[in-house]
Amino acid sequence: MTGRITIDLFTTLDGVAQAPGGPDEDPSGGFPFGGWQAPLPDDVIGSAVGEGIARMDALVLGRRTYDIFADYWPKHADNPIGRRFAEIPKYVASRSALRLEWDGTTQLRGDAASAVAALRDRHDDIHVIGSVDLVQSLLAADAYDELRLWVHPVVLGQGKKVFPDGATPARLRLIEPPVTGGTVVQLRYAPGGPVQTGSMEPPADA
């Protein structure tokens, strides 16, 4: 078995992926825009998100996102998303001691990128949802198969970004045309290898 690791992120036009779901999700750094995703619904993208969750067979989260999910989703097990999360194994990447009160959760210790990559031997369709800090480790180590971005038409000017200053240089390859229902744009990328440079100058006359 060689499973696939997909990173799922809701992001703004300026690449901010911090706290899309609610005001208290991640106020670190004094972030004032928690819950910026809610006023921008898109039925087509909502269906795509739901279909992806229905197919996944493992969920990976960073510590902060795990705390949010573990508090919310067990109370909503009648929701299709909550029901699927209850059915599948869940993993939380953290070096700190944790109380794993969400049934079916295992802590990943040590190097996060290596621990997540090792899940390919156990699962077919692994998804990392949100968890911006964890995602930085996976992107830097090239420990993913797909980066799925849902780009929302809003600019925030601050917050944790998908690719912050100092991100590891890399190319990405678009693996399907963009999808949208008119508000949000879905972009699916695979790793594309090292950065290459060149010139846009026209060739010299022969």
C-alpha distance (Angstrom), angle and dihedral (degrees) to the residues before:
residue distance angle dihedral
M1 . . .
T2 3.78 . .
G3 3.76 109.8 .
R4 3.79 128.6 -160.8
I5 3.79 124.8 -119.0
T6 3.80 115.3 -146.9
I7 3.80 122.9 -172.9
D8 3.83 112.4 -151.4
L9 3.80 117.4 -162.5
F10 3.77 134.7 169.5
T11 3.79 106.9 -147.4
T12 3.78 142.6 174.9
L13 3.79 126.3 -124.7
D14 3.80 89.2 -95.6
G15 3.80 91.7 51.3
V16 3.81 100.7 -103.2
A17 3.81 112.5 151.9
Q18 3.81 99.6 169.3
A19 3.80 120.4 125.4
P20 3.80 102.2 -19.9
G21 3.79 94.2 160.7
G22 3.80 106.9 56.6
P23 3.82 147.6 -12.4
D24 3.82 94.5 -99.1
E25 3.79 98.0 40.0
D26 3.81 97.0 100.6
P27 3.81 117.6 -14.9
S28 3.82 92.9 165.4
G29 3.77 115.0 139.9
G30 3.79 89.1 24.6
F31 3.81 91.7 -73.8
P32 3.84 105.3 -177.4
F33 3.82 101.3 -173.3
G34 3.81 104.3 70.4
G35 3.80 110.1 154.1
W36 3.81 96.2 29.8
Q37 3.82 91.7 143.2
A38 3.82 97.7 62.1
P39 3.85 98.5 75.3
L40 3.82 91.0 53.1
P41 3.83 107.9 65.4
D42 3.80 122.7 170.8
D43 3.82 119.4 -174.5
V44 3.81 94.9 -156.7
I45 3.79 93.1 51.4
G46 3.79 91.3 42.2
S47 3.80 89.0 57.1
A48 3.81 91.2 47.8
V49 3.80 91.0 51.7
G50 3.80 91.1 49.4
E51 3.80 92.9 48.7
G52 3.79 91.0 51.4
I53 3.79 91.8 51.4
A54 3.81 91.5 48.3
R55 3.82 90.7 56.4
M56 3.80 100.1 43.8
D57 3.78 119.4 102.4
A58 3.82 99.1 -170.4
L59 3.80 134.3 33.3
V60 3.81 123.4 -154.1
L61 3.79 122.8 -166.3
G62 3.77 139.6 174.6
R63 3.80 118.9 -121.5
R64 3.81 98.4 -95.0
T65 3.81 94.7 44.8
Y66 3.81 90.5 45.6
D67 3.80 91.1 55.9
I68 3.82 90.4 51.6
F69 3.82 94.9 45.9
A70 3.81 94.0 43.2
D71 3.79 90.5 53.4
Y72 3.82 95.4 45.7
W73 3.80 113.6 31.9
P74 3.84 101.1 52.0
K75 3.81 86.1 60.1
H76 3.81 90.0 54.6
A77 3.79 101.9 48.1
D78 3.81 90.2 136.6
N79 3.83 88.9 65.0
P80 3.86 113.1 90.7
I81 3.80 90.5 -123.7
G82 3.79 93.2 46.8
R83 3.79 90.5 47.0
R84 3.81 92.3 52.2
F85 3.80 92.5 47.4
A86 3.81 88.7 52.2
E87 3.80 91.2 52.8
I88 3.80 100.7 50.3
P89 3.82 133.7 63.9
K90 3.77 114.6 -94.6
Y91 3.79 127.0 -155.0
V92 3.78 129.7 -164.8
A93 3.81 120.6 -162.4
S94 3.79 110.9 -143.9
R95 3.79 138.1 131.7
S96 3.81 91.0 -153.9
A97 3.79 125.2 88.3
L98 3.81 110.6 -92.8
R99 3.78 138.6 -166.2
L100 3.78 102.5 -136.4
E101 3.80 101.6 -156.4
W102 3.82 96.2 155.5
D103 3.81 106.4 92.9
G104 3.79 114.0 -115.8
T105 3.81 96.3 25.5
T106 3.82 125.4 136.8
Q107 3.78 126.0 -173.4
L108 3.81 118.6 -127.0
R109 3.79 110.5 -146.6
G110 3.79 133.1 -169.6
D111 3.79 122.5 20.3
A112 3.80 105.6 12.8
A113 3.80 97.7 -151.2
S114 3.80 93.3 50.3
A115 3.80 92.7 45.4
V116 3.81 92.8 50.7
A117 3.81 92.8 44.7
A118 3.82 89.5 53.3
L119 3.81 89.4 61.8
R120 3.81 88.1 74.8
D121 3.81 86.5 79.8
R122 3.83 91.6 58.8
H123 3.80 106.7 34.8
D124 3.79 140.0 39.7
D125 3.80 103.1 -150.5
I126 3.81 114.7 28.5
H127 3.80 119.9 178.8
V128 3.78 129.4 -165.7
I129 3.81 107.9 -160.7
G130 3.79 121.6 -163.2
S131 3.81 107.7 -40.2
V132 3.81 94.4 134.5
D133 3.81 95.6 -173.4
L134 3.82 92.5 51.0
V135 3.80 90.3 45.9
Q136 3.81 90.3 58.2
S137 3.81 89.0 60.4
L138 3.81 92.7 48.3
L139 3.81 93.9 47.9
A140 3.82 92.5 47.4
A141 3.81 91.1 51.5
D142 3.83 94.2 41.7
A143 3.82 85.7 -123.7
Y144 3.80 97.5 151.7
D145 3.80 140.2 73.6
E146 3.79 100.6 -152.3
L147 3.78 136.7 20.4
R148 3.80 109.8 -158.2
L149 3.79 114.7 -167.3
W150 3.80 125.8 -171.1
V151 3.80 102.7 -160.3
H152 3.81 116.6 -155.9
P153 3.82 124.4 -159.5
V154 3.79 97.5 -113.5
V155 3.82 134.3 99.9
L156 3.80 118.4 -150.6
G157 3.78 103.9 173.1
Q158 3.80 94.4 -146.2
G159 3.78 142.0 47.5
K160 3.79 139.2 73.9
K161 3.78 110.9 -37.8
V162 3.78 134.1 -150.2
F163 3.80 87.9 -125.6
P164 3.82 109.7 21.5
D165 3.78 125.2 -175.8
G166 3.80 107.6 -68.8
A167 3.82 94.7 30.9
T168 3.79 114.9 154.7
P169 3.83 109.1 -90.9
A170 3.80 111.6 -111.7
R171 3.79 142.1 143.8
L172 3.79 122.9 -123.8
R173 3.79 129.2 -154.7
L174 3.81 122.1 -140.8
I175 3.81 106.1 -130.3
E176 3.81 99.8 -170.2
P177 3.81 136.8 11.7
P178 3.80 115.4 -85.5
V179 3.82 116.1 -85.0
T180 3.80 124.4 -149.3
G181 3.76 141.9 162.5
G182 3.78 90.3 -154.0
T183 3.81 101.5 -80.2
V184 3.81 112.1 45.8
V185 3.82 124.7 39.8
Q186 3.80 121.8 -144.7
L187 3.80 115.0 -147.9
R188 3.81 121.0 -175.0
Y189 3.78 118.7 -163.1
A190 3.80 136.5 178.5
P191 3.81 124.8 -161.9
G192 3.80 109.2 -80.3
G193 3.79 103.9 -167.3
P194 3.79 131.2 -110.3
V195 3.78 123.8 -18.7
Q196 3.79 115.1 -91.4
T197 3.77 127.3 -164.0
G198 3.79 133.9 -155.0
S199 3.77 144.1 146.4
M200 3.79 130.7 -83.1
E201 3.79 91.5 -156.6
P202 3.81 115.0 121.7
P203 3.81 114.6 -105.1
A204 3.76 116.5 -92.5
D205 3.81 116.1 -100.5
A206 3.76 112.4 -93.2
